[in-house]
Amino acid sequence: MKLEIARGFFLVAALGLASLAAVAWHEPGPLMLGSASGPEYCPLPRNVGMAMQQLAPDRDLLLFMFSLSQSLAGQK
């Protein structure tokens, strides 16, 4: 195959691939989301009453934090 024919074939293939990529390119445009009111739109979870309950602290948490803060470098 001559060099000119190979170059022409490569050029046609590259242009075909570039045009196929340009056709397949899709960027979504800006669109407005519907303004729903009522039960469809809820910024807080529906079980917000259960989420606001205070949990009882663990009694061993202070002991655990104290043990984490201790270092073995001072002991020889």
VOZA-105361 format. One record per residue: z, x, y of N, C-alpha, C, O, CB in turn; residue in three letters; residue number from 1. Coordinates in nm, 2 decimals, padded with zeros to 4 digits, always signed. Glycine has a CB too. Layout:
# residues N
<nup: Z	neast: X	nnorth: Y	caup: Z	caeast: X	canorth: Y	cup: Z	ceast: X	cnorth: Y	oup: Z	oeast: X	onorth: Y	cbup: Z	cbeast: X	cbnorth: Y	code: ALA	pos: NUM>
...
# end
This chain:
# residues 76
<nup: +00.00	neast: +00.09	nnorth: -00.12	caup: +00.00	caeast: +00.00	canorth: +00.00	cup: +00.00	ceast: +00.09	cnorth: +00.12	oup: +00.07	oeast: +00.19	onorth: +00.13	cbup: +00.12	cbeast: -00.10	cbnorth: +00.00	code: MET	pos: 1>
<nup: -00.08	neast: +00.05	nnorth: +00.22	caup: -00.09	caeast: +00.14	canorth: +00.34	cup: +00.03	ceast: +00.11	cnorth: +00.42	oup: +00.10	oeast: +00.01	onorth: +00.41	cbup: -00.22	cbeast: +00.10	cbnorth: +00.42	code: LYS	pos: 2>
<nup: +00.06	neast: +00.21	nnorth: +00.51	caup: +00.18	caeast: +00.20	canorth: +00.60	cup: +00.16	ceast: +00.09	cnorth: +00.70	oup: +00.26	oeast: +00.03	onorth: +00.73	cbup: +00.19	cbeast: +00.34	cbnorth: +00.67	code: LEU	pos: 3>
<nup: +00.04	neast: +00.07	nnorth: +00.75	caup: +00.03	caeast: -00.04	canorth: +00.85	cup: +00.05	ceast: -00.18	cnorth: +00.78	oup: +00.11	oeast: -00.27	onorth: +00.85	cbup: -00.12	cbeast: -00.04	cbnorth: +00.90	code: GLU	pos: 4>
<nup: +00.01	neast: -00.20	nnorth: +00.66	caup: +00.03	caeast: -00.32	canorth: +00.59	cup: +00.18	ceast: -00.34	cnorth: +00.56	oup: +00.24	oeast: -00.45	onorth: +00.58	cbup: -00.05	cbeast: -00.33	cbnorth: +00.46	code: ILE	pos: 5>
<nup: +00.25	neast: -00.24	nnorth: +00.52	caup: +00.39	caeast: -00.25	canorth: +00.50	cup: +00.47	ceast: -00.28	cnorth: +00.62	oup: +00.56	oeast: -00.36	onorth: +00.62	cbup: +00.44	cbeast: -00.12	cbnorth: +00.43	code: ALA	pos: 6>
<nup: +00.43	neast: -00.21	nnorth: +00.73	caup: +00.50	caeast: -00.24	canorth: +00.86	cup: +00.47	ceast: -00.39	cnorth: +00.91	oup: +00.57	oeast: -00.45	onorth: +00.95	cbup: +00.44	cbeast: -00.15	cbnorth: +00.97	code: ARG	pos: 7>
<nup: +00.35	neast: -00.43	nnorth: +00.89	caup: +00.32	caeast: -00.57	canorth: +00.93	cup: +00.40	ceast: -00.67	cnorth: +00.84	oup: +00.45	oeast: -00.77	onorth: +00.89	cbup: +00.17	cbeast: -00.60	cbnorth: +00.91	code: GLY	pos: 8>
<nup: +00.41	neast: -00.64	nnorth: +00.71	caup: +00.49	caeast: -00.73	canorth: +00.62	cup: +00.64	ceast: -00.73	cnorth: +00.66	oup: +00.70	oeast: -00.83	onorth: +00.66	cbup: +00.47	cbeast: -00.69	cbnorth: +00.48	code: PHE	pos: 9>
<nup: +00.69	neast: -00.61	nnorth: +00.69	caup: +00.83	caeast: -00.60	canorth: +00.73	cup: +00.85	ceast: -00.67	cnorth: +00.87	oup: +00.96	oeast: -00.74	onorth: +00.88	cbup: +00.87	cbeast: -00.45	cbnorth: +00.75	code: PHE	pos: 10>
<nup: +00.76	neast: -00.66	nnorth: +00.96	caup: +00.77	caeast: -00.73	canorth: +01.09	cup: +00.77	ceast: -00.88	cnorth: +01.07	oup: +00.85	oeast: -00.95	onorth: +01.13	cbup: +00.66	cbeast: -00.69	cbnorth: +01.18	code: LEU	pos: 11>
<nup: +00.68	neast: -00.93	nnorth: +00.99	caup: +00.68	caeast: -01.08	canorth: +00.96	cup: +00.80	ceast: -01.12	cnorth: +00.89	oup: +00.86	oeast: -01.23	onorth: +00.92	cbup: +00.55	cbeast: -01.11	cbnorth: +00.88	code: VAL	pos: 12>
<nup: +00.85	neast: -01.05	nnorth: +00.80	caup: +00.98	caeast: -01.08	canorth: +00.73	cup: +01.10	ceast: -01.08	cnorth: +00.82	oup: +01.18	oeast: -01.17	onorth: +00.81	cbup: +01.00	cbeast: -00.99	cbnorth: +00.61	code: ALA	pos: 13>
<nup: +01.10	neast: -00.98	nnorth: +00.91	caup: +01.22	caeast: -00.98	canorth: +01.00	cup: +01.21	ceast: -01.09	cnorth: +01.10	oup: +01.31	oeast: -01.15	onorth: +01.13	cbup: +01.21	cbeast: -00.84	cbnorth: +01.08	code: ALA	pos: 14>
<nup: +01.09	neast: -01.12	nnorth: +01.15	caup: +01.08	caeast: -01.24	canorth: +01.24	cup: +01.11	ceast: -01.37	cnorth: +01.17	oup: +01.17	oeast: -01.46	onorth: +01.23	cbup: +00.94	cbeast: -01.24	cbnorth: +01.31	code: LEU	pos: 15>
<nup: +01.07	neast: -01.38	nnorth: +01.05	caup: +01.10	caeast: -01.50	canorth: +00.97	cup: +01.25	ceast: -01.52	cnorth: +00.95	oup: +01.30	oeast: -01.63	onorth: +00.96	cbup: +01.03	cbeast: -01.50	cbnorth: +00.84	code: GLY	pos: 16>
<nup: +01.32	neast: -01.41	nnorth: +00.92	caup: +01.46	caeast: -01.41	canorth: +00.90	cup: +01.53	ceast: -01.45	cnorth: +01.03	oup: +01.63	oeast: -01.52	onorth: +01.03	cbup: +01.51	cbeast: -01.28	cbnorth: +00.84	code: LEU	pos: 17>
<nup: +01.49	neast: -01.39	nnorth: +01.14	caup: +01.55	caeast: -01.41	canorth: +01.27	cup: +01.53	ceast: -01.56	cnorth: +01.31	oup: +01.63	oeast: -01.62	onorth: +01.36	cbup: +01.50	cbeast: -01.32	cbnorth: +01.37	code: ALA	pos: 18>
<nup: +01.41	neast: -01.61	nnorth: +01.29	caup: +01.39	caeast: -01.75	canorth: +01.32	cup: +01.47	ceast: -01.85	cnorth: +01.23	oup: +01.52	oeast: -01.95	onorth: +01.28	cbup: +01.24	cbeast: -01.79	cbnorth: +01.32	code: SER	pos: 19>
<nup: +01.49	neast: -01.81	nnorth: +01.11	caup: +01.57	caeast: -01.89	canorth: +01.02	cup: +01.71	ceast: -01.89	cnorth: +01.06	oup: +01.78	oeast: -01.99	onorth: +01.05	cbup: +01.55	cbeast: -01.84	cbnorth: +00.87	code: LEU	pos: 20>
<nup: +01.76	neast: -01.77	nnorth: +01.10	caup: +01.90	caeast: -01.76	canorth: +01.15	cup: +01.92	ceast: -01.84	cnorth: +01.28	oup: +02.03	oeast: -01.90	onorth: +01.30	cbup: +01.94	cbeast: -01.62	cbnorth: +01.17	code: ALA	pos: 21>
<nup: +01.82	neast: -01.84	nnorth: +01.36	caup: +01.83	caeast: -01.92	canorth: +01.49	cup: +01.83	ceast: -02.07	cnorth: +01.46	oup: +01.90	oeast: -02.14	onorth: +01.53	cbup: +01.72	cbeast: -01.88	cbnorth: +01.59	code: ALA	pos: 22>
<nup: +01.76	neast: -02.11	nnorth: +01.37	caup: +01.75	caeast: -02.25	canorth: +01.33	cup: +01.89	ceast: -02.30	cnorth: +01.27	oup: +01.94	oeast: -02.41	onorth: +01.30	cbup: +01.64	cbeast: -02.29	cbnorth: +01.24	code: VAL	pos: 23>
<nup: +01.94	neast: -02.21	nnorth: +01.19	caup: +02.07	caeast: -02.24	canorth: +01.11	cup: +02.19	ceast: -02.23	cnorth: +01.20	oup: +02.30	oeast: -02.28	onorth: +01.16	cbup: +02.08	cbeast: -02.16	cbnorth: +00.99	code: ALA	pos: 24>
<nup: +02.18	neast: -02.17	nnorth: +01.32	caup: +02.29	caeast: -02.15	canorth: +01.41	cup: +02.34	ceast: -02.28	cnorth: +01.46	oup: +02.26	oeast: -02.36	onorth: +01.51	cbup: +02.26	cbeast: -02.05	cbnorth: +01.52	code: TRP	pos: 25>
<nup: +02.47	neast: -02.31	nnorth: +01.45	caup: +02.52	caeast: -02.43	canorth: +01.50	cup: +02.66	ceast: -02.40	cnorth: +01.57	oup: +02.75	oeast: -02.36	onorth: +01.50	cbup: +02.53	cbeast: -02.54	cbnorth: +01.39	code: HIS	pos: 26>
<nup: +02.67	neast: -02.43	nnorth: +01.69	caup: +02.80	caeast: -02.43	canorth: +01.76	cup: +02.83	ceast: -02.57	cnorth: +01.81	oup: +02.75	oeast: -02.63	onorth: +01.88	cbup: +02.79	cbeast: -02.33	cbnorth: +01.88	code: GLU	pos: 27>
<nup: +02.95	neast: -02.61	nnorth: +01.77	caup: +02.98	caeast: -02.75	canorth: +01.81	cup: +03.01	ceast: -02.75	cnorth: +01.96	oup: +03.07	oeast: -02.66	onorth: +02.01	cbup: +03.11	cbeast: -02.80	cbnorth: +01.73	code: PRO	pos: 28>
<nup: +02.96	neast: -02.86	nnorth: +02.02	caup: +02.98	caeast: -02.87	canorth: +02.17	cup: +03.12	ceast: -02.93	cnorth: +02.20	oup: +03.19	oeast: -02.97	onorth: +02.10	cbup: +02.87	cbeast: -02.96	cbnorth: +02.22	code: GLY	pos: 29>
<nup: +03.15	neast: -02.93	nnorth: +02.32	caup: +03.28	caeast: -02.99	canorth: +02.36	cup: +03.28	ceast: -03.14	cnorth: +02.34	oup: +03.18	oeast: -03.21	onorth: +02.39	cbup: +03.32	cbeast: -02.96	cbnorth: +02.50	code: PRO	pos: 30>
<nup: +03.37	neast: -03.20	nnorth: +02.27	caup: +03.38	caeast: -03.34	canorth: +02.26	cup: +03.52	ceast: -03.39	cnorth: +02.28	oup: +03.62	oeast: -03.32	onorth: +02.26	cbup: +03.33	cbeast: -03.38	cbnorth: +02.12	code: LEU	pos: 31>
<nup: +03.53	neast: -03.51	nnorth: +02.32	caup: +03.66	caeast: -03.57	canorth: +02.36	cup: +03.72	ceast: -03.64	cnorth: +02.24	oup: +03.65	oeast: -03.72	onorth: +02.17	cbup: +03.64	cbeast: -03.67	cbnorth: +02.48	code: MET	pos: 32>
<nup: +03.84	neast: -03.61	nnorth: +02.21	caup: +03.91	caeast: -03.67	canorth: +02.10	cup: +03.95	ceast: -03.81	cnorth: +02.15	oup: +03.98	oeast: -03.83	onorth: +02.26	cbup: +04.03	cbeast: -03.59	cbnorth: +02.05	code: LEU	pos: 33>
<nup: +03.95	neast: -03.90	nnorth: +02.06	caup: +03.99	caeast: -04.04	canorth: +02.09	cup: +04.14	ceast: -04.05	cnorth: +02.13	oup: +04.22	oeast: -03.98	onorth: +02.08	cbup: +03.97	cbeast: -04.13	cbnorth: +01.97	code: GLY	pos: 34>
<nup: +04.16	neast: -04.13	nnorth: +02.23	caup: +04.30	caeast: -04.15	canorth: +02.27	cup: +04.37	ceast: -04.26	cnorth: +02.19	oup: +04.35	oeast: -04.38	onorth: +02.23	cbup: +04.31	cbeast: -04.17	cbnorth: +02.43	code: SER	pos: 35>
<nup: +04.43	neast: -04.23	nnorth: +02.09	caup: +04.50	caeast: -04.33	canorth: +02.00	cup: +04.64	ceast: -04.36	cnorth: +02.06	oup: +04.70	oeast: -04.27	onorth: +02.11	cbup: +04.50	cbeast: -04.28	cbnorth: +01.86	code: ALA	pos: 36>
<nup: +04.67	neast: -04.48	nnorth: +02.05	caup: +04.81	caeast: -04.52	canorth: +02.09	cup: +04.87	ceast: -04.59	cnorth: +01.97	oup: +04.81	oeast: -04.66	onorth: +01.89	cbup: +04.81	cbeast: -04.60	cbnorth: +02.22	code: SER	pos: 37>
<nup: +05.00	neast: -04.58	nnorth: +01.96	caup: +05.07	caeast: -04.65	canorth: +01.86	cup: +05.10	ceast: -04.56	cnorth: +01.74	oup: +05.13	oeast: -04.44	onorth: +01.76	cbup: +04.99	cbeast: -04.77	cbnorth: +01.81	code: GLY	pos: 38>
<nup: +05.10	neast: -04.62	nnorth: +01.62	caup: +05.14	caeast: -04.53	canorth: +01.50	cup: +05.04	ceast: -04.43	cnorth: +01.47	oup: +05.08	oeast: -04.33	onorth: +01.39	cbup: +05.17	cbeast: -04.62	cbnorth: +01.38	code: PRO	pos: 39>
<nup: +04.92	neast: -04.44	nnorth: +01.51	caup: +04.82	caeast: -04.33	canorth: +01.48	cup: +04.85	ceast: -04.20	cnorth: +01.55	oup: +04.83	oeast: -04.10	onorth: +01.50	cbup: +04.68	cbeast: -04.38	cbnorth: +01.52	code: GLU	pos: 40>
<nup: +04.91	neast: -04.21	nnorth: +01.67	caup: +04.94	caeast: -04.09	canorth: +01.75	cup: +05.09	ceast: -04.08	cnorth: +01.76	oup: +05.15	oeast: -04.16	onorth: +01.82	cbup: +04.87	cbeast: -04.10	cbnorth: +01.89	code: TYR	pos: 41>
<nup: +05.14	neast: -03.98	nnorth: +01.70	caup: +05.29	caeast: -03.96	canorth: +01.69	cup: +05.31	ceast: -03.81	cnorth: +01.71	oup: +05.30	oeast: -03.73	onorth: +01.62	cbup: +05.35	cbeast: -04.01	cbnorth: +01.56	code: CYS	pos: 42>
<nup: +05.36	neast: -03.77	nnorth: +01.83	caup: +05.38	caeast: -03.63	canorth: +01.86	cup: +05.50	ceast: -03.57	cnorth: +01.78	oup: +05.51	oeast: -03.45	onorth: +01.76	cbup: +05.40	cbeast: -03.60	cbnorth: +02.00	code: PRO	pos: 43>
<nup: +05.60	neast: -03.66	nnorth: +01.75	caup: +05.72	caeast: -03.62	canorth: +01.67	cup: +05.71	ceast: -03.67	cnorth: +01.53	oup: +05.64	oeast: -03.77	onorth: +01.51	cbup: +05.85	cbeast: -03.67	cbnorth: +01.74	code: LEU	pos: 44>
<nup: +05.77	neast: -03.61	nnorth: +01.43	caup: +05.77	caeast: -03.66	canorth: +01.30	cup: +05.84	ceast: -03.80	cnorth: +01.29	oup: +05.93	oeast: -03.83	onorth: +01.37	cbup: +05.84	cbeast: -03.56	cbnorth: +01.20	code: PRO	pos: 45>
<nup: +05.79	neast: -03.88	nnorth: +01.20	caup: +05.85	caeast: -04.01	canorth: +01.19	cup: +06.00	ceast: -04.01	cnorth: +01.15	oup: +06.07	oeast: -04.10	onorth: +01.18	cbup: +05.77	cbeast: -04.10	cbnorth: +01.10	code: ARG	pos: 46>
<nup: +06.03	neast: -03.91	nnorth: +01.07	caup: +06.17	caeast: -03.90	canorth: +01.03	cup: +06.25	ceast: -03.81	cnorth: +01.12	oup: +06.33	oeast: -03.72	onorth: +01.07	cbup: +06.18	cbeast: -03.85	cbnorth: +00.88	code: ASN	pos: 47>
<nup: +06.24	neast: -03.83	nnorth: +01.25	caup: +06.31	caeast: -03.74	canorth: +01.34	cup: +06.46	ceast: -03.76	cnorth: +01.34	oup: +06.53	oeast: -03.67	onorth: +01.37	cbup: +06.25	cbeast: -03.77	cbnorth: +01.49	code: VAL	pos: 48>
<nup: +06.50	neast: -03.88	nnorth: +01.30	caup: +06.65	caeast: -03.90	canorth: +01.28	cup: +06.71	ceast: -03.81	cnorth: +01.18	oup: +06.82	oeast: -03.77	onorth: +01.20	cbup: +06.68	cbeast: -04.05	cbnorth: +01.25	code: GLY	pos: 49>
<nup: +06.64	neast: -03.79	nnorth: +01.07	caup: +06.69	caeast: -03.71	canorth: +00.96	cup: +06.69	ceast: -03.56	cnorth: +01.00	oup: +06.77	oeast: -03.48	onorth: +00.96	cbup: +06.61	cbeast: -03.73	cbnorth: +00.83	code: MET	pos: 50>
<nup: +06.59	neast: -03.52	nnorth: +01.09	caup: +06.58	caeast: -03.38	canorth: +01.13	cup: +06.68	ceast: -03.34	cnorth: +01.23	oup: +06.71	oeast: -03.22	onorth: +01.24	cbup: +06.44	cbeast: -03.36	cbnorth: +01.19	code: ALA	pos: 51>
<nup: +06.74	neast: -03.44	nnorth: +01.30	caup: +06.84	caeast: -03.41	canorth: +01.40	cup: +06.98	ceast: -03.40	cnorth: +01.35	oup: +07.07	oeast: -03.37	onorth: +01.42	cbup: +06.84	cbeast: -03.51	cbnorth: +01.51	code: MET	pos: 52>
<nup: +07.00	neast: -03.41	nnorth: +01.22	caup: +07.13	caeast: -03.40	canorth: +01.16	cup: +07.18	ceast: -03.26	cnorth: +01.17	oup: +07.11	oeast: -03.17	onorth: +01.15	cbup: +07.13	cbeast: -03.46	cbnorth: +01.02	code: GLN	pos: 53>
<nup: +07.31	neast: -03.25	nnorth: +01.19	caup: +07.37	caeast: -03.11	canorth: +01.19	cup: +07.41	ceast: -03.07	cnorth: +01.05	oup: +07.47	oeast: -03.15	onorth: +00.97	cbup: +07.50	cbeast: -03.11	cbnorth: +01.29	code: GLN	pos: 54>
<nup: +07.37	neast: -02.95	nnorth: +01.02	caup: +07.40	caeast: -02.90	canorth: +00.88	cup: +07.54	ceast: -02.83	cnorth: +00.89	oup: +07.57	oeast: -02.77	onorth: +00.99	cbup: +07.29	cbeast: -02.81	cbnorth: +00.83	code: LEU	pos: 55>
<nup: +07.61	neast: -02.84	nnorth: +00.78	caup: +07.74	caeast: -02.77	canorth: +00.78	cup: +07.72	ceast: -02.62	cnorth: +00.76	oup: +07.64	oeast: -02.58	onorth: +00.67	cbup: +07.83	cbeast: -02.83	cbnorth: +00.66	code: ALA	pos: 56>
<nup: +07.78	neast: -02.53	nnorth: +00.83	caup: +07.76	caeast: -02.39	canorth: +00.81	cup: +07.82	ceast: -02.34	cnorth: +00.68	oup: +07.92	oeast: -02.40	onorth: +00.63	cbup: +07.82	cbeast: -02.31	cbnorth: +00.93	code: PRO	pos: 57>
<nup: +07.76	neast: -02.24	nnorth: +00.63	caup: +07.81	caeast: -02.18	canorth: +00.51	cup: +07.93	ceast: -02.10	cnorth: +00.54	oup: +07.93	oeast: -02.03	onorth: +00.63	cbup: +07.70	cbeast: -02.10	cbnorth: +00.44	code: ASP	pos: 58>
<nup: +08.03	neast: -02.11	nnorth: +00.45	caup: +08.16	caeast: -02.04	canorth: +00.48	cup: +08.15	ceast: -01.89	cnorth: +00.45	oup: +08.22	oeast: -01.81	onorth: +00.51	cbup: +08.27	cbeast: -02.10	cbnorth: +00.39	code: ARG	pos: 59>
<nup: +08.05	neast: -01.85	nnorth: +00.37	caup: +08.04	caeast: -01.71	canorth: +00.34	cup: +07.94	ceast: -01.64	cnorth: +00.43	oup: +07.91	oeast: -01.52	onorth: +00.41	cbup: +08.00	cbeast: -01.70	cbnorth: +00.19	code: ASP	pos: 60>
<nup: +07.89	neast: -01.71	nnorth: +00.53	caup: +07.79	caeast: -01.65	canorth: +00.61	cup: +07.84	ceast: -01.54	cnorth: +00.70	oup: +07.78	oeast: -01.44	onorth: +00.71	cbup: +07.72	cbeast: -01.76	cbnorth: +00.70	code: LEU	pos: 61>
<nup: +07.96	neast: -01.56	nnorth: +00.75	caup: +08.03	caeast: -01.46	canorth: +00.83	cup: +08.06	ceast: -01.33	cnorth: +00.75	oup: +08.04	oeast: -01.22	onorth: +00.79	cbup: +08.16	cbeast: -01.51	cbnorth: +00.89	code: LEU	pos: 62>
<nup: +08.10	neast: -01.35	nnorth: +00.63	caup: +08.13	caeast: -01.24	canorth: +00.54	cup: +08.00	ceast: -01.17	cnorth: +00.50	oup: +07.99	oeast: -01.04	onorth: +00.49	cbup: +08.20	cbeast: -01.29	cbnorth: +00.41	code: LEU	pos: 63>
<nup: +07.89	neast: -01.24	nnorth: +00.48	caup: +07.76	caeast: -01.18	canorth: +00.45	cup: +07.71	ceast: -01.10	cnorth: +00.57	oup: +07.66	oeast: -00.99	onorth: +00.55	cbup: +07.66	cbeast: -01.29	cbnorth: +00.41	code: PHE	pos: 64>
<nup: +07.72	neast: -01.15	nnorth: +00.69	caup: +07.67	caeast: -01.08	canorth: +00.81	cup: +07.76	ceast: -00.95	cnorth: +00.83	oup: +07.70	oeast: -00.85	onorth: +00.87	cbup: +07.68	cbeast: -01.17	cbnorth: +00.93	code: MET	pos: 65>
<nup: +07.89	neast: -00.96	nnorth: +00.80	caup: +07.97	caeast: -00.84	canorth: +00.81	cup: +07.93	ceast: -00.74	cnorth: +00.71	oup: +07.93	oeast: -00.62	onorth: +00.75	cbup: +08.12	cbeast: -00.88	cbnorth: +00.80	code: PHE	pos: 66>
<nup: +07.90	neast: -00.78	nnorth: +00.59	caup: +07.86	caeast: -00.68	canorth: +00.49	cup: +07.73	ceast: -00.62	cnorth: +00.52	oup: +07.70	oeast: -00.50	onorth: +00.49	cbup: +07.86	cbeast: -00.75	cbnorth: +00.35	code: SER	pos: 67>
<nup: +07.64	neast: -00.69	nnorth: +00.59	caup: +07.51	caeast: -00.64	canorth: +00.62	cup: +07.52	ceast: -00.54	cnorth: +00.74	oup: +07.44	oeast: -00.44	onorth: +00.75	cbup: +07.41	cbeast: -00.75	cbnorth: +00.66	code: LEU	pos: 68>
<nup: +07.62	neast: -00.55	nnorth: +00.82	caup: +07.64	caeast: -00.47	canorth: +00.94	cup: +07.71	ceast: -00.33	cnorth: +00.90	oup: +07.70	oeast: -00.24	onorth: +00.98	cbup: +07.72	cbeast: -00.53	cbnorth: +01.04	code: SER	pos: 69>
<nup: +07.77	neast: -00.33	nnorth: +00.78	caup: +07.84	caeast: -00.20	canorth: +00.74	cup: +07.74	ceast: -00.10	cnorth: +00.70	oup: +07.63	oeast: -00.13	onorth: +00.64	cbup: +07.94	cbeast: -00.24	cbnorth: +00.63	code: GLN	pos: 70>
<nup: +07.77	neast: +00.02	nnorth: +00.72	caup: +07.69	caeast: +00.13	canorth: +00.69	cup: +07.75	ceast: +00.23	cnorth: +00.59	oup: +07.88	oeast: +00.25	onorth: +00.59	cbup: +07.64	cbeast: +00.21	cbnorth: +00.81	code: SER	pos: 71>
<nup: +07.68	neast: +00.28	nnorth: +00.49	caup: +07.73	caeast: +00.37	canorth: +00.40	cup: +07.72	ceast: +00.52	cnorth: +00.45	oup: +07.77	oeast: +00.61	onorth: +00.38	cbup: +07.66	cbeast: +00.36	cbnorth: +00.27	code: LEU	pos: 72>
<nup: +07.66	neast: +00.54	nnorth: +00.57	caup: +07.65	caeast: +00.67	canorth: +00.62	cup: +07.78	ceast: +00.73	cnorth: +00.66	oup: +07.80	oeast: +00.85	onorth: +00.66	cbup: +07.55	cbeast: +00.67	cbnorth: +00.74	code: ALA	pos: 73>
<nup: +07.88	neast: +00.65	nnorth: +00.70	caup: +08.01	caeast: +00.70	canorth: +00.75	cup: +08.10	ceast: +00.74	cnorth: +00.63	oup: +08.20	oeast: +00.81	onorth: +00.65	cbup: +08.07	cbeast: +00.60	cbnorth: +00.83	code: GLY	pos: 74>
<nup: +08.07	neast: +00.70	nnorth: +00.51	caup: +08.15	caeast: +00.73	canorth: +00.40	cup: +08.11	ceast: +00.85	cnorth: +00.33	oup: +07.99	oeast: +00.87	onorth: +00.30	cbup: +08.15	cbeast: +00.61	cbnorth: +00.30	code: GLN	pos: 75>
<nup: +08.20	neast: +00.94	nnorth: +00.31	caup: +08.17	caeast: +01.07	canorth: +00.24	cup: +08.26	ceast: +01.10	cnorth: +00.13	oup: +08.25	oeast: +01.20	onorth: +00.06	cbup: +08.17	cbeast: +01.19	cbnorth: +00.33	code: LYS	pos: 76>
# end
